[in-house]
Amino acid sequence: MPHTFVVTGATSFLGARLAGQLLAEGNKVYAVCRNNGKADTVLGRHERLLVVTASLDDYPTLAPAIGHADVFVHLAWEGTGHQGRNANDIQQANIQHADEAMQLARQLGCQLFVMAGSQAEYGTQLQRIDEQTACQPFSEYGKAKLEVCRRGFAFAEQQGMKYMHLRIFSLYGEGDHEWTLVMSSISRMLRNEPMPLSPCTQQWNFLYVGDAVRQIDLLCLHALERSDFQHEIYNIASDDTRPLRSFVEDIKRLTRSDSELQFGAITPQQTVSLNPDMSKVRDAIHFVSQAPFDDIISKIIHSQQAT
């Protein structure tokens, strides 16, 4: 049965793909974003897509513009870049905006609130990470996401609304930011430029954005269908965990590059290892991922070579 979704941050890398998936399945989507022109470019036009132009500060006033929804997916978040991640004032404001988003979802009669959390909530972990792993965030960004999770659980218990917290690991895919490791590596290797890198010895996990969208979509249906669902955390990642160096070497192989991979040329301030356990997601929706890393990287390479 189709549902009505509210998606904030709907023109983001993940948001645009999620909105498109929800529309393709017959749902109605209220896409909340700051720039109406960007929404037309990124999301296009669709009879079941309604764009709501609003900033994060506008959430308390949006109920009349939407009326009713079944699911509220909160992706909007300021300060996700390197500089903003440790800006306490920005991250504290994000917590307030998430509180307001939950209140808006309550006003709209939503059954389910879905929050985009982050692997940053776990902090530095050397062991395999499941949803019960103790969180030790070191960035203000990770701390703020974890605080929203705590508040979301309390909100669900107080208001009777279902709450789902998604700890998103490392997404990649077509249309991602040019500064990400995957996209910048492809660009520089196609130009045969030297690649200064960290040692890249830590475990890493990449999830194709299309598979992330399918996970989220199926988890929403799972939560809506379960009468005993109250609040849950889910890792959003793939089954492909290996040393980060292996992914970089795959990109070099696929670009057929002569770039020198200068492992160890950069010393990171904090080394994060990503080794997620996906058992809980697999048990819930019987799906984790299906897009091989090589296939998606080859598509991105072809796209860049064509421009």
Secondary structure, 3 states (H helix, E strand, C coil): CCCEEEEECCCCHHHHHHHHHHHHCCCEEEEEECCHHHHHHHHCCCCCEEEEECCHHHHHHCHHHHCCCCEEEECCCCCCCCCHHHCHHHHHHHHHHHHHHHHHHHHCCCCEEEEEEEHHHCECCCCCECCCCCCECCCHHHHHHHHHHHHHHHHHHHHCCEEEEEEECEEECCCCCCCCHHHHHHHHHHCCCCEEECCCCCEEEEEEHHHHHHHHHHHHHHHHHCCCCCEEEEEECCCCEEEHHHHHHHHHHHHCCCCCEEECCCCCCCCCCCCECCHHHHHHHCCCCCCCHHHHHHHHHHHHHHC
